[in-house]
Amino acid sequence: MARTRASDFEEKRHHLLLTAARVFAAQGMDKASMSQIASGAGVSKALLYHYYPSKDALIFAIIHTHLTDMDAALDRVPADLPPRARLERLVLTVLESYRGADDQHQVQLNGNAALSDDQKARIVQVERRIVRRFSAIIRDIHPELDRPDRPLLMPVTMSLFGIMNWVYMWFRDDGPITRRDYAHVATTMILEGIKAVR
């Protein structure tokens, strides 16, 4: 007979992922141990291994959950917004996904080496889906970026991700601008900068 899931399975899983991300971010992928993670989460090692059989499984789960949650949030951005407003909303959605997720973001940036080829492929699949959302709207705004003789669509799209992905290094929620303000700044820099590149 199959074992049924506890009613608080997802809540416990989420708590373990947050704790593991914090430990990995503080200790590094190599130095962090399952014992430290279990202790930080207030659970036994046996329970931790019940949810995640290895450090690699934990690292994958942290990155994959972070990205799939972001992808789902991006999917909720209204498709009927004007293109520029939609791009700005997409940027804001990413910035909001990063709120309180500095540890997960660090694991995403530094944990790739611990993953299997299959795990890497599954993460790349989600990453590409996220990137396509942005490149499609940038193409709608500036279709000339996708010309075969001067293919600038992907460099411009990835430049926008460069702007967003390093926000965690300097942005403070109690600072002089809001995430919404910065979404407008980032969107404007990209769309106005494109005009000069063109």
N, C-alpha and C positions, 0 to 999 in steps of 0.2 A: 504494500500500500504506500502511495506517495506521501511524503511528509508535507504537511500544510505549512504555509508561511505564517509567521506571527503577525498580528494586526499592526504592530509598530515596525515591521521589517524596513520599510522605506525610510522612516524617520531615523532608525538606527544606522542604516546604510549611509544616509546623508551626514549624520554626525561623525561617523568614522571617516568619511571622505574629507570633511572639513578639518578634522584633527590631523589626519595623515598629511594633508596639504600643508598645514602649519608646521608640522615636524620636518617634512621634506624641505620646505623653504628655509627653515632655520638651520638644519643640520647638513643639508645637501643630500642628494640621492644616495650616495654611497655610504655615508656615515649613519644615516637614519636607520633605526632598527624596528622590526615589528614589535619588540618589547616596549620601546619608547612610545610607539603609536598606541598600543593597547593601554599603556599606563596613562597617556595623555587623554585618552577617550574614556578612561574609567571602566574598562572592560578587561576580561581575561584574554590571554593570547589565543586560547582555544576558540573563544567567540570571534575574535578578529579573523582567525584562519577559516572559520565557518563562512564568513562573508567574502573574504579575499584570501585565496590560498598562497599569495606571494606578494613581495614588494612590487614586482612588475605588474601584477594584476591591479594593485592599488594605484600605481602611477597611471596605468592606462585608464582606469575608471575615473580618476580625477580629471584627466585631460578630456576624455570622451564625454563625460557628463557636462563639463564646463562648456564644451563646444556645441553639444546637442541642445543644451538649454538656450544658448545664444541663438542658434539657428531657429529654434522654435519661436523665440522672441522676435527675431527678424521677420519670420513668416506672418506675424500678427500686424506688421506695419501695413496700413491701408494701401492697396494697390492703386486706388483712384486718386491719390495725391498728385499734384503737378510734379514733374520730374525733379526739379531742384529741391522742393519741399520734401519729397520722398527720400532723396539722397541724404538730406540733413537729418531726417527722422531715423534713417538707417544708422547713420553715424552716432546719433544720440543713443540709439538702442544698444550699440556696441559699448559705448561709454558707460551706460547704465549697467550692462552686464558685467563690467569690470568693477563696479562699486562693491567694496568689501571682498573682492576676489583676488587681492594681490598675491596670496599664497598659491592659489590655483594657477594664476598667470605665470608665476615663476616656475611652477612644475611644468607647465606647458612649454616654456622656453628652454628648460634645462633637462627635462626628463626623457627626451626622445631616444637617447642612446640605450636606455633600459628596456625599450620595447621590442617585441618580435616584429618580423616583417609583416605578418598579418595584422598586428595591432597598428603598426604605422600606416598600413594601407587603409584601415578603417578610419583612422583619424584624418588622413589626407582626403578621403572621400567627403567628410563633413566640411573640412577646411575649404575644399574646392567649391562645394555648394554655397558656402558663405561668400567666397570671393566672387562667384558668378552673379550673385545678387547685386553686388556693387558694380562690377564691370558692365552689366546689362544696363543699369540706369545711367552710368557715365557715358556709355555708347549712345543711349537715347538723347542725352543732352548734347554730346559732341561726337556725332557719327564719323567725322573725319579722322578720329583717333584710331579707327579700325581699318585704315587703308593698308592694303598689302605692301605698298612701296614705302610706307613709314608707319610700322605697327607700334603705336604708342599706348594702346588701350591698357595692356597689362602693366607696363611700367608706371602709368599714371595710377591705376587701381592699387598696385602694391605700394606706391608712395603714400597713398591715403592710409593704407594699413600700417605703414611705418609711423605715421603721425599718431594713429589711434593706439597702437600696441605699446608705445613707450609712455603713454599718459601716466601709468601707475608709478613711474619713477619720480614724477614731479607734482602731479595734480593733488591738491588737498581740498576736501569738501568744505573746509572752513576758510578757503583762500579767497582771492579777490574776484574770481569768476565762477559761474556755475557750470555744470556739465552741459546744460543746454546752450549757454554762451559759447562754450568751447566747440560744441558741435557746429555752431554757426561759423566760428572762426575757421575750423578745419575744412568745412565744406567750401567756404569762400576762397581760402588759400588754394585749394585744388582747382576749383572751377575757374577762378580768375587767372591762376598760374598757367592753366592749359592754354589760355589765349596767347600768352607770351611764347610758350613752347611751340605753338602752331606756327 
